[in-house]
Amino acid sequence: MTLDVLLSVVGLLGMAVAALSARIRRLPVSEPLLALLAGVLVGPQLLGWLPLSPITSDHETLHEASRILLSVSVMAVALRYPFRAVSARAGAVTLLLLVAMPLMALITTLLGMGLLGLSLSAALLLGTALTPTDPVLASSVVTGGPAEKDLPARDRQLLSLESGANDGLALPLVLVAVALAGPLGTQTTAAQMLWKVLGAVVLGVALGWLAGVAFRAGEKHGAASNGPVLFFTVVLALGVLGASGVLRLDGVLAAFVAGLTFNLVSGGDDRSREVSIDEAVNRFAVLPLFVAFGASLPWAHWRGLGWAGVALVVAVLVFRRLPVLLILKRPLRLGWAAAAYLGWFGPIGVSALFYLTLEAKDLGLSGEVVAAGALVVAASTLVHGLTTSPGLALYRRATAGASDDERAREEVAVG
C-alpha cells in the first residue's frame, strides 16, 4: 500500500512536471523542491497517506535509493559535456577537490561542534556527510534554457564536474570520520581508502572502455545508430554500481569515471545533444527519493534541536562554501560575480543523504546528528530551489557590463 501511494504521487507529480516544464524553469522552484513538498503533504504529519518512519529510525530505503540515484546522476554529469571541455576544466576541478572540499568539511565540522555542542567525532561525521556539492540539485542550476543563456559555459561545467567528482571522492573524508568515531584503526582506514578509491577508478575505466567499444561497434553495424543512448548509459551506471558493491568499491566514483571513459571512447563530442540523462534525472528520476524524504522528515527531532538547528542551517548555507570560493577566486580564474554565484549554489542534497545514511547504517549514528543533517538537506533543497531564478537574474545584472569578447572567451569550451 505504501509503495502504491508513493508511485501514485510520483506519477501525478511527473505529469505535472512534464506539462509545466518550461514554466517551472522560469519560476523560483525546482523539481526536487516540488517533490519534497509533495512528500510533506502526503506524509504522516499532514494527510497521512504515506506513513513512512522518520529517517532517524529507518534509513535503509533512503540509503539504497540515494545510492542508485547518485550513480545515474554522476554518469549524467560525465556525459553532459564534450570530453575536450571536461579535460579543459581538470585543473580547476582538482583545486576544488583538494582544497575547497577539505575546507568545507572543516568549516561544517566546526559549526556542528560550536552550534550543536557535538563531540569532535560526531561533528566530523556530520561535516563530511554535508561536504559534497550535490549533482542532482546542481543540475537545476546549470541546465535548462535560462541557465544556458545567462551562465557562461565554463561556470556551468565547473559546478557540474565538481559535483560529479566530489560525490565519490568525499568517501575518504567520511572514512576518516568513521575511523575516529568507530573501531577502525588508521591502517585499516588507509587500506580501505586505497581499495575503494583506486579500485573504483580502475573498475570505472575498464567498464567505461568496454561499454564505449561495444557502443561504437553497435553503431558501426547499425544496431545502435537509432538506439536510446539514455537507457544504455543508465544501464551502464547501474551495472558499474552493482559491480562496485560486489567488490566493495566506491560505486559513485566508479560510475563517474566510467561515464568519463565512455564519453571519450564512444565519441561523445558528436552526440552531446543526444545525451540528455541529466535532464531526465533532474526532472523525473529525482522525484521518488524526494517524495520519500519529505514523508520521512524527523519533525520531532527537529523540535528537539530548537534554535540551534536553525542557526546551524543558516551558518552552513552561508559559511560552508561561499567564503571558500571567494578566497579561491583568483586561482580558479573567476570574477567576483561568478565566485559568489558558484559559492552560493553548491547545494546539499542526495549525496548528503547517502553519506548520512551510510554512517547511520555502519555506526548507528545518533538521531540528533542524522536529524541535523536532514534539516540542512531539506533547507538547502528549499533555499536553493527558491533562489535559482533570482540568482540567475542577479548574476545577469552583475555581468551586464561584460564585453561580448569576454563572454565569447568564456563560452569557447563548448564551441
VOMAR-892483 format. One record per residue (C-alpha): residue number from 1; residue in one letter; x, y, z. Coordinates in steps of 0.001 Angstrom, whole numbers. Layout:
BEGIN
+-----+--------+---------+---------+---------+
| num | residu |      c1 |      c2 |      c3 |
+-----+--------+---------+---------+---------+
| NUM |      A |       X |       Y |       Z |
...
+-----+--------+---------+---------+---------+
***
This chain:
BEGIN
+-----+--------+---------+---------+---------+
| num | residu |      c1 |      c2 |      c3 |
+-----+--------+---------+---------+---------+
|   1 |      M |       0 |       0 |       0 |
|   2 |      T |    2781 |    2454 |     916 |
|   3 |      L |    4599 |    1746 |   -2351 |
|   4 |      D |    1382 |    2182 |   -4313 |
|   5 |      V |     797 |    5595 |   -2747 |
|   6 |      L |    4396 |    6622 |   -3450 |
|   7 |      L |    4136 |    5541 |   -7096 |
|   8 |      S |     801 |    7330 |   -7484 |
|   9 |      V |    2175 |   10582 |   -6084 |
|  10 |      V |    5305 |   10340 |   -8218 |
|  11 |      G |    3241 |    9611 |  -11337 |
|  12 |      L |     958 |   12616 |  -10817 |
|  13 |      L |    3905 |   14843 |   -9960 |
|  14 |      G |    5805 |   13621 |  -13013 |
|  15 |      M |    2900 |   14530 |  -15287 |
|  16 |      A |    2720 |   17990 |  -13728 |
|  17 |      V |    6474 |   18492 |  -14193 |
|  18 |      A |    6242 |   17398 |  -17829 |
|  19 |      A |    3284 |   19668 |  -18535 |
|  20 |      L |    4718 |   22720 |  -16765 |
|  21 |      S |    8382 |   22117 |  -17552 |
|  22 |      A |    9087 |   25412 |  -19314 |
|  23 |      R |    7218 |   27458 |  -16702 |
|  24 |      I |    8941 |   25719 |  -13813 |
|  25 |      R |   12317 |   26772 |  -15207 |
|  26 |      R |   11207 |   30412 |  -15051 |
|  27 |      L |    9807 |   30185 |  -11510 |
|  28 |      P |   11748 |   30157 |   -8216 |
|  29 |      V |   11117 |   26418 |   -7737 |
|  30 |      S |   12823 |   23178 |   -8698 |
|  31 |      E |   11659 |   19626 |   -9278 |
|  32 |      P |   13316 |   18296 |   -6073 |
|  33 |      L |   11626 |   21069 |   -4077 |
|  34 |      L |    8208 |   20210 |   -5527 |
|  35 |      A |    8774 |   16528 |   -4713 |
|  36 |      L |    9900 |   17382 |   -1173 |
|  37 |      L |    6768 |   19470 |    -562 |
|  38 |      A |    4580 |   16724 |   -2028 |
|  39 |      G |    6189 |   14253 |     366 |
|  40 |      V |    5472 |   16503 |    3327 |
|  41 |      L |    1856 |   16884 |    2192 |
|  42 |      V |    1155 |   13139 |    1887 |
|  43 |      G |    3397 |   12203 |    4819 |
|  44 |      P |    2343 |   11267 |    8353 |
|  45 |      Q |    2362 |   14869 |    9630 |
|  46 |      L |    -415 |   16062 |    7279 |
|  47 |      L |   -2579 |   13765 |    5116 |
|  48 |      G |   -1044 |   10532 |    6398 |
|  49 |      W |   -1261 |    8758 |    3024 |
|  50 |      L |    2442 |    7863 |    3073 |
|  51 |      P |    3193 |    6848 |    6688 |
|  52 |      L |    6955 |    6423 |    6449 |
|  53 |      S |    9136 |    6229 |    9551 |
|  54 |      P |   11491 |    9175 |   10210 |
|  55 |      I |   14906 |    8974 |    8602 |
|  56 |      T |   16427 |    8828 |   12084 |
|  57 |      S |   14948 |    5370 |   12675 |
|  58 |      D |   14592 |    3892 |    9176 |
|  59 |      H |   17419 |    4835 |    6827 |
|  60 |      E |   17965 |    1707 |    4711 |
|  61 |      T |   15459 |    2593 |    1971 |
|  62 |      L |   16709 |    6162 |    1540 |
|  63 |      H |   20306 |    4921 |    1526 |
|  64 |      E |   19753 |    2467 |   -1336 |
|  65 |      A |   17602 |    4927 |   -3287 |
|  66 |      S |   20175 |    7717 |   -2933 |
|  67 |      R |   22996 |    5347 |   -3952 |
|  68 |      I |   21207 |    4406 |   -7185 |
|  69 |      L |   20180 |    7975 |   -7989 |
|  70 |      L |   23694 |    9281 |   -7358 |
|  71 |      S |   25286 |    6732 |   -9675 |
|  72 |      V |   22944 |    7684 |  -12529 |
|  73 |      S |   23355 |   11384 |  -11759 |
|  74 |      V |   27159 |   11397 |  -11808 |
|  75 |      M |   27045 |    9373 |  -15032 |
|  76 |      A |   24877 |   12166 |  -16441 |
|  77 |      V |   27412 |   14781 |  -15363 |
|  78 |      A |   30254 |   12849 |  -17012 |
|  79 |      L |   28318 |   12761 |  -20304 |
|  80 |      R |   26854 |   16261 |  -20162 |
|  81 |      Y |   29730 |   17990 |  -21984 |
|  82 |      P |   32167 |   17040 |  -24754 |
|  83 |      F |   35262 |   15368 |  -23368 |
|  84 |      R |   37523 |   18207 |  -24532 |
|  85 |      A |   35520 |   20573 |  -22293 |
|  86 |      V |   35868 |   18133 |  -19380 |
|  87 |      S |   39650 |   17937 |  -19798 |
|  88 |      A |   39885 |   21731 |  -20025 |
|  89 |      R |   38356 |   22030 |  -16545 |
|  90 |      A |   40597 |   19382 |  -14938 |
|  91 |      G |   42896 |   21875 |  -13182 |
|  92 |      A |   40104 |   23939 |  -11631 |
|  93 |      V |   38140 |   20846 |  -10573 |
|  94 |      T |   41272 |   19378 |   -8967 |
|  95 |      L |   41738 |   22586 |   -6962 |
|  96 |      L |   38146 |   22394 |   -5766 |
|  97 |      L |   38564 |   18749 |   -4753 |
|  98 |      L |   41936 |   19060 |   -2998 |
|  99 |      V |   41485 |   22476 |   -1350 |
| 100 |      A |   37831 |   23522 |   -1280 |
| 101 |      M |   36380 |   20166 |    -256 |
| 102 |      P |   38558 |   19662 |    2882 |
| 103 |      L |   37958 |   23293 |    3871 |
| 104 |      M |   34201 |   22843 |    3552 |
| 105 |      A |   34385 |   19691 |    5692 |
| 106 |      L |   36421 |   21538 |    8335 |
| 107 |      I |   34056 |   24532 |    8435 |
| 108 |      T |   30955 |   22349 |    8733 |
| 109 |      T |   32591 |   20233 |   11440 |
| 110 |      L |   33432 |   23324 |   13498 |
| 111 |      L |   29891 |   24638 |   13075 |
| 112 |      G |   28478 |   21341 |   14332 |
| 113 |      M |   30705 |   21489 |   17404 |
| 114 |      G |   30066 |   25155 |   18128 |
| 115 |      L |   26320 |   25357 |   17486 |
| 116 |      L |   25095 |   21886 |   18441 |
| 117 |      G |   27735 |   21032 |   21040 |
| 118 |      L |   28630 |   17787 |   19242 |
| 119 |      S |   31772 |   15854 |   20047 |
| 120 |      L |   34619 |   16031 |   17530 |
| 121 |      S |   33843 |   12596 |   16115 |
| 122 |      A |   30095 |   13247 |   15764 |
| 123 |      A |   30691 |   16708 |   14270 |
| 124 |      L |   33206 |   15242 |   11822 |
| 125 |      L |   30655 |   12653 |   10690 |
| 126 |      L |   28132 |   15436 |   10130 |
| 127 |      G |   30661 |   17743 |    8446 |
| 128 |      T |   31966 |   15165 |    5977 |
| 129 |      A |   28466 |   13998 |    5053 |
| 130 |      L |   27377 |   17575 |    4241 |
| 131 |      T |   30536 |   18433 |    2298 |
| 132 |      P |   29828 |   17225 |   -1274 |
| 133 |      T |   28099 |   19513 |   -3747 |
| 134 |      D |   25053 |   17595 |   -4907 |
| 135 |      P |   24899 |   16811 |   -8657 |
| 136 |      V |   21119 |   16336 |   -8674 |
| 137 |      L |   20247 |   19700 |   -7126 |
| 138 |      A |   23104 |   21399 |   -9002 |
| 139 |      S |   21620 |   20150 |  -12269 |
| 140 |      S |   18663 |   22505 |  -11924 |
| 141 |      V |   21135 |   25381 |  -11565 |
| 142 |      V |   23224 |   24641 |  -14668 |
| 143 |      T |   20739 |   23063 |  -17111 |
| 144 |      G |   17751 |   24464 |  -18941 |
| 145 |      G |   17294 |   27469 |  -21164 |
| 146 |      P |   17713 |   30282 |  -18588 |
| 147 |      A |   20945 |   28836 |  -17159 |
| 148 |      E |   22429 |   28122 |  -20586 |
| 149 |      K |   21543 |   31646 |  -21687 |
| 150 |      D |   22855 |   33564 |  -18676 |
| 151 |      L |   25693 |   31429 |  -17275 |
| 152 |      P |   28980 |   31116 |  -19147 |
| 153 |      A |   29792 |   27569 |  -20233 |
| 154 |      R |   32895 |   27481 |  -18040 |
| 155 |      D |   30921 |   28208 |  -14855 |
| 156 |      R |   28282 |   25598 |  -15688 |
| 157 |      Q |   30911 |   22993 |  -16479 |
| 158 |      L |   32886 |   23751 |  -13329 |
| 159 |      L |   29915 |   23323 |  -10988 |
| 160 |      S |   28697 |   20193 |  -12770 |
| 161 |      L |   32048 |   18427 |  -12875 |
| 162 |      E |   32899 |   19328 |   -9294 |
| 163 |      S |   29557 |   17971 |   -8098 |
| 164 |      G |   30100 |   14746 |  -10016 |
| 165 |      A |   33658 |   14166 |   -8824 |
| 166 |      N |   33373 |   15175 |   -5180 |
| 167 |      D |   30436 |   12851 |   -4504 |
| 168 |      G |   32741 |    9867 |   -4883 |
| 169 |      L |   35900 |   11480 |   -3548 |
| 170 |      A |   34144 |   12573 |    -360 |
| 171 |      L |   34322 |    8948 |     732 |
| 172 |      P |   37922 |    9202 |    2070 |
| 173 |      L |   36838 |   12095 |    4298 |
| 174 |      V |   33866 |   10073 |    5523 |
| 175 |      L |   36103 |    7052 |    6195 |
| 176 |      V |   38391 |    9219 |    8336 |
| 177 |      A |   35350 |   10367 |   10311 |
| 178 |      V |   34173 |    6770 |   10659 |
| 179 |      A |   37629 |    5716 |   11841 |
| 180 |      L |   37591 |    8376 |   14564 |
| 181 |      A |   34056 |    7538 |   15634 |
| 182 |      G |   34254 |    3748 |   15370 |
| 183 |      P |   36538 |     755 |   15759 |
| 184 |      L |   38561 |    1220 |   12569 |
| 185 |      G |   42258 |    1995 |   13014 |
| 186 |      T |   44475 |    4227 |   10909 |
| 187 |      Q |   45971 |    1380 |    8891 |
| 188 |      T |   42577 |    -176 |    8232 |
| 189 |      T |   41166 |    3187 |    7128 |
| 190 |      A |   44111 |    3826 |    4788 |
| 191 |      A |   43752 |     371 |    3254 |
| 192 |      Q |   40017 |     875 |    2731 |
| 193 |      M |   40628 |    4265 |    1105 |
| 194 |      L |   43146 |    2830 |   -1345 |
| 195 |      W |   40966 |    -144 |   -2216 |
| 196 |      K |   37686 |    1759 |   -2534 |
| 197 |      V |   39077 |    4765 |   -4433 |
| 198 |      L |   41804 |    3275 |   -6624 |
| 199 |      G |   39742 |     158 |   -7266 |
| 200 |      A |   36795 |    2351 |   -8281 |
| 201 |      V |   38963 |    4251 |  -10758 |
| 202 |      V |   40281 |    1033 |  -12322 |
| 203 |      L |   36823 |    -549 |  -12500 |
| 204 |      G |   35284 |    2623 |  -13925 |
| 205 |      V |   37921 |    2916 |  -16642 |
| 206 |      A |   37595 |    -770 |  -17563 |
| 207 |      L |   33804 |    -885 |  -17743 |
| 208 |      G |   33532 |    2540 |  -19363 |
| 209 |      W |   36039 |    1494 |  -22035 |
| 210 |      L |   34237 |   -1797 |  -22696 |
| 211 |      A |   30884 |      -1 |  -22902 |
| 212 |      G |   32304 |    2616 |  -25277 |
| 213 |      V |   33829 |     -18 |  -27557 |
| 214 |      A |   30600 |   -2022 |  -27518 |
| 215 |      F |   28530 |    1050 |  -28315 |
| 216 |      R |   30769 |    2083 |  -31201 |
| 217 |      A |   30618 |   -1450 |  -32583 |
| 218 |      G |   26841 |   -1311 |  -32385 |
| 219 |      E |   26794 |    1998 |  -34233 |
| 220 |      K |   29135 |     644 |  -36892 |
| 221 |      H |   26842 |   -2277 |  -37638 |
| 222 |      G |   23663 |    -254 |  -37344 |
| 223 |      A |   22473 |   -1869 |  -34133 |
| 224 |      A |   22770 |    1267 |  -32015 |
| 225 |      S |   22540 |    4059 |  -34562 |
| 226 |      N |   18978 |    4848 |  -33527 |
| 227 |      G |   19215 |    3310 |  -30095 |
| 228 |      P |   18395 |    5106 |  -26889 |
| 229 |      V |   21686 |    6394 |  -25531 |
| 230 |      L |   19828 |    7414 |  -22397 |
| 231 |      F |   18869 |    3873 |  -21424 |
| 232 |      F |   22227 |    2419 |  -22447 |
| 233 |      T |   24113 |    4744 |  -20127 |
| 234 |      V |   21604 |    4318 |  -17277 |
| 235 |      V |   22124 |     555 |  -17521 |
| 236 |      L |   25888 |    1163 |  -17569 |
| 237 |      A |   25651 |    3274 |  -14397 |
| 238 |      L |   23628 |     587 |  -12617 |
| 239 |      G |   25975 |   -2156 |  -13803 |
| 240 |      V |   29021 |    -264 |  -12530 |
| 241 |      L |   27252 |     369 |   -9234 |
| 242 |      G |   26408 |   -3314 |   -8848 |
| 243 |      A |   29944 |   -4465 |   -9650 |
| 244 |      S |   31314 |   -1902 |   -7197 |
| 245 |      G |   29022 |   -3216 |   -4493 |
| 246 |      V |   30204 |   -6787 |   -5053 |
| 247 |      L |   33846 |   -5675 |   -4870 |
| 248 |      R |   33178 |   -3194 |   -2023 |
| 249 |      L |   34412 |    -212 |   -4031 |
| 250 |      D |   33248 |    3402 |   -4180 |
| 251 |      G |   30361 |    2885 |   -6599 |
| 252 |      V |   29570 |    6578 |   -7097 |
| 253 |      L |   33159 |    7394 |   -8074 |
| 254 |      A |   33318 |    4315 |  -10303 |
| 255 |      A |   30155 |    5428 |  -12131 |
| 256 |      F |   31594 |    8914 |  -12705 |
| 257 |      V |   34896 |    7535 |  -14029 |
| 258 |      A |   33029 |    5051 |  -16235 |
| 259 |      G |   30983 |    7918 |  -17664 |
| 260 |      L |   34077 |    9964 |  -18469 |
| 261 |      T |   35729 |    6966 |  -20121 |
| 262 |      F |   32583 |    6134 |  -22084 |
| 263 |      N |   32366 |    9776 |  -23163 |
| 264 |      L |   35925 |    9632 |  -24504 |
| 265 |      V |   35796 |    6201 |  -26171 |
| 266 |      S |   32323 |    6429 |  -27681 |
| 267 |      G |   32891 |    9809 |  -29301 |
| 268 |      G |   30673 |   11903 |  -27013 |
| 269 |      D |   31640 |   15100 |  -28884 |
| 270 |      D |   29467 |   14004 |  -31801 |
| 271 |      R |   26417 |   13174 |  -29694 |
| 272 |      S |   26491 |   15800 |  -26953 |
| 273 |      R |   22952 |   16978 |  -27757 |
| 274 |      E |   21591 |   13437 |  -27818 |
| 275 |      V |   22812 |   12573 |  -24346 |
| 276 |      S |   20123 |   14052 |  -22098 |
| 277 |      I |   20356 |   11932 |  -18960 |
| 278 |      D |   20891 |   14994 |  -16817 |
| 279 |      E |   17509 |   16454 |  -17756 |
| 280 |      A |   15754 |   13121 |  -17164 |
| 281 |      V |   17420 |   12638 |  -13775 |
| 282 |      N |   16755 |   16189 |  -12631 |
| 283 |      R |   13115 |   16232 |  -13674 |
| 284 |      F |   11866 |   12700 |  -13111 |
| 285 |      A |   14235 |   10173 |  -11505 |
| 286 |      V |   14734 |   12503 |   -8546 |
| 287 |      L |   11029 |   12601 |   -7710 |
| 288 |      P |   10588 |    9287 |   -5804 |
| 289 |      L |   13545 |    9927 |   -3499 |
| 290 |      F |   12486 |   13432 |   -2530 |
| 291 |      V |    8838 |   12438 |   -2056 |
| 292 |      A |   10020 |    9674 |     296 |
| 293 |      F |   12418 |   12080 |    2017 |
| 294 |      G |    9649 |   14632 |    2526 |
| 295 |      A |    7434 |   11958 |    4089 |
| 296 |      S |   10203 |   10782 |    6439 |
| 297 |      L |   11391 |   14124 |    7811 |
| 298 |      P |   12216 |   13855 |   11540 |
| 299 |      W |    9971 |   16643 |   12841 |
| 300 |      A |   10177 |   15540 |   16484 |
| 301 |      H |   13977 |   15561 |   16423 |
| 302 |      W |   13947 |   18972 |   14754 |
| 303 |      R |   11837 |   20380 |   17562 |
| 304 |      G |   14424 |   18998 |   19958 |
| 305 |      L |   17208 |   20822 |   18115 |
| 306 |      G |   15403 |   24141 |   18634 |
| 307 |      W |   17071 |   27376 |   17604 |
| 308 |      A |   20449 |   25652 |   17470 |
| 309 |      G |   19186 |   23720 |   14453 |
| 310 |      V |   18058 |   26928 |   12742 |
| 311 |      A |   21423 |   28544 |   13474 |
| 312 |      L |   23219 |   25512 |   12038 |
| 313 |      V |   21223 |   25692 |    8811 |
| 314 |      V |   21927 |   29401 |    8311 |
| 315 |      A |   25606 |   29051 |    9189 |
| 316 |      V |   26183 |   26023 |    6941 |
| 317 |      L |   24420 |   27587 |    3946 |
| 318 |      V |   26326 |   30865 |    4334 |
| 319 |      F |   29778 |   29789 |    5544 |
| 320 |      R |   30323 |   26223 |    4310 |
| 321 |      R |   31127 |   27138 |     688 |
| 322 |      L |   30716 |   30818 |    -187 |
| 323 |      P |   33827 |   32164 |    1650 |
| 324 |      V |   35942 |   29301 |     273 |
| 325 |      L |   35033 |   30090 |   -3333 |
| 326 |      L |   35656 |   33809 |   -2773 |
| 327 |      I |   39118 |   33018 |   -1353 |
| 328 |      L |   39883 |   30744 |   -4332 |
| 329 |      K |   38538 |   33255 |   -6850 |
| 330 |      R |   41929 |   34143 |   -8306 |
| 331 |      P |   43397 |   30615 |   -8750 |
| 332 |      L |   40070 |   29468 |  -10200 |
| 333 |      R |   40126 |   32457 |  -12578 |
| 334 |      L |   36651 |   33611 |  -11570 |
| 335 |      G |   35250 |   37093 |  -11392 |
| 336 |      W |   33524 |   38319 |   -8236 |
| 337 |      A |   30053 |   37607 |   -9637 |
| 338 |      A |   30965 |   34088 |  -10778 |
| 339 |      A |   32721 |   33267 |   -7490 |
| 340 |      A |   29705 |   34477 |   -5495 |
| 341 |      Y |   27267 |   32577 |   -7715 |
| 342 |      L |   29215 |   29308 |   -7620 |
| 343 |      G |   29846 |   29815 |   -3913 |
| 344 |      W |   26176 |   30145 |   -3131 |
| 345 |      F |   24897 |   27456 |   -5490 |
| 346 |      G |   26732 |   24478 |   -4046 |
| 347 |      P |   23574 |   22678 |   -2892 |
| 348 |      I |   23438 |   19883 |    -308 |
| 349 |      G |   21127 |   17028 |   -1258 |
| 350 |      V |   21191 |   13413 |   -2381 |
| 351 |      S |   24902 |   12919 |   -1709 |
| 352 |      A |   24467 |   14120 |    1888 |
| 353 |      L |   21550 |   11726 |    2369 |
| 354 |      F |   23723 |    8924 |    1006 |
| 355 |      Y |   26587 |    9570 |    3411 |
| 356 |      L |   24364 |   10294 |    6417 |
| 357 |      T |   22514 |    7016 |    5978 |
| 358 |      L |   25799 |    5208 |    5295 |
| 359 |      E |   27182 |    6453 |    8604 |
| 360 |      A |   23933 |    5603 |   10386 |
| 361 |      K |   23990 |    2090 |    8931 |
| 362 |      D |   27648 |    1408 |    9732 |
| 363 |      L |   27890 |    3169 |   13107 |
| 364 |      G |   24386 |    3533 |   14439 |
| 365 |      L |   24785 |    7311 |   14154 |
| 366 |      S |   22800 |    9208 |   16781 |
| 367 |      G |   19370 |   10503 |   15854 |
| 368 |      E |   20458 |   14057 |   16666 |
| 369 |      V |   23232 |   14021 |   14051 |
| 370 |      V |   21065 |   12388 |   11375 |
| 371 |      A |   18258 |   14864 |   12124 |
| 372 |      A |   20644 |   17828 |   11919 |
| 373 |      G |   21946 |   16609 |    8573 |
| 374 |      A |   18432 |   16033 |    7249 |
| 375 |      L |   17456 |   19544 |    8351 |
| 376 |      V |   20326 |   21056 |    6356 |
| 377 |      V |   19421 |   18942 |    3294 |
| 378 |      A |   15761 |   19992 |    3461 |
| 379 |      A |   16726 |   23638 |    3939 |
| 380 |      S |   19194 |   23534 |    1045 |
| 381 |      T |   16536 |   21991 |   -1211 |
| 382 |      L |   14129 |   24763 |    -227 |
| 383 |      V |   16505 |   27735 |    -255 |
| 384 |      H |   18465 |   26836 |   -3374 |
| 385 |      G |   15262 |   25898 |   -5173 |
| 386 |      L |   13707 |   29278 |   -4360 |
| 387 |      T |   16826 |   31295 |   -5205 |
| 388 |      T |   17780 |   29718 |   -8546 |
| 389 |      S |   15778 |   32106 |  -10751 |
| 390 |      P |   16516 |   35249 |   -8660 |
| 391 |      G |   20185 |   34220 |   -8511 |
| 392 |      L |   20372 |   33996 |  -12288 |
| 393 |      A |   18746 |   37423 |  -12557 |
| 394 |      L |   21282 |   38930 |  -10138 |
| 395 |      Y |   24151 |   37290 |  -11981 |
| 396 |      R |   22847 |   38649 |  -15284 |
| 397 |      R |   22722 |   42171 |  -13857 |
| 398 |      A |   26155 |   41878 |  -12255 |
| 399 |      T |   27748 |   40774 |  -15533 |
| 400 |      A |   25752 |   43058 |  -17794 |
| 401 |      G |   28809 |   45223 |  -18358 |
| 402 |      A |   30954 |   42339 |  -19583 |
| 403 |      S |   32058 |   42799 |  -23156 |
| 404 |      D |   30982 |   40441 |  -25907 |
| 405 |      D |   34614 |   39386 |  -26285 |
| 406 |      E |   34783 |   38370 |  -22607 |
| 407 |      R |   31568 |   36368 |  -22896 |
| 408 |      A |   32850 |   34700 |  -26053 |
| 409 |      R |   36092 |   33658 |  -24346 |
| 410 |      E |   34082 |   32097 |  -21510 |
| 411 |      E |   31923 |   30156 |  -23985 |
| 412 |      V |   34812 |   28868 |  -26105 |
| 413 |      A |   34791 |   25472 |  -24389 |
| 414 |      V |   31503 |   24479 |  -25999 |
| 415 |      G |   32462 |   25540 |  -29497 |
+-----+--------+---------+---------+---------+
***
